[in-house]
Amino acid sequence: MLRSKKNYPMKSDVREKKDAYVLDIDLPGFGKDDIKAYLENGYLIVSASRKTEKQRGNGRYLRQERYSGSYRRSFFIGHQVNQEDIKAAYKRGVLRLIIPKEVAKEVSNKGTIAIA
């Protein structure tokens, strides 16, 4: 199930491997510190925010098309995965999350995921 807070196309690919799912999300123009990934009630939630650039010097914008604001997307992954089990990395505008298929322990399905 996919839910989106804004009408921003956080394009994503989901691949199934033998022991994990690989989720790639396009987030061009964001810095690693602008992105958050966390678990909440069985959902993996990815959010990113970008602030408006202030005008510098005496120039003024003739056209400003790049959106500033917050984006959010959630993916239902169930309650069997803990945030420590998910591996995350951000490289060249793509956030990659590797989610293990099965975790044999009881987990608390809430917390923030560190992005490398």
C-alpha positions, -999 to 999 in steps of 0.1 A, spaced: 0 0 0 14 34 -9 3 67 6 16 101 -4 14 133 17 21 156 -13 15 151 -50 52 147 -55 63 117 -75 88 100 -52 94 74 -79 104 41 -65 114 5 -76 109 -25 -54 129 -57 -61 127 -90 -45 159 -109 -37 163 -143 -21 165 -129 15 155 -92 12 135 -66 -6 154 -37 -22 136 -4 -23 152 24 -45 136 59 -42 146 88 -65 153 119 -44 173 142 -66 185 175 -52 182 164 -16 211 162 9 214 131 31 205 152 61 172 163 44 159 127 43 144 106 71 133 70 71 115 54 100 91 27 110 57 33 125 29 8 130 41 -16 103 49 11 78 83 22 64 79 60 60 103 80 40 102 118 42 123 146 26 122 183 29 138 211 10 137 248 19 133 277 -5 165 293 -16 167 329 -8 175 354 -35 211 366 -34 224 400 -45 203 423 -66 189 396 -90 153 384 -90 138 351 -102 123 352 -136 111 316 -132 112 294 -102 100 258 -110 119 238 -84 94 229 -56 104 235 -20 86 218 8 81 184 24 74 151 8 64 118 24 57 83 12 49 52 32 52 15 24 35 -13 44 62 -38 55 45 -55 85 55 -58 121 84 -84 118 112 -59 109 131 -37 133 148 -5 123 182 -20 130 176 -47 105 170 -23 76 201 -10 57 199 24 41 222 44 19 219 76 -2 240 80 -33 236 101 -64 201 112 -56 188 76 -49 179 63 -15 183 26 -13 167 6 16 174 -31 20 146 -48 40 152 -84 52 123 -108 44 123 -126 77 134 -117 111 132 -146 137 128 -124 168 101 -104 184 107 -67 176 95 -32 185 84 -19 151 92 18 157 123 39 153 145 59 130 167 42 103 203 56 99 211 65 63 247 60 53 
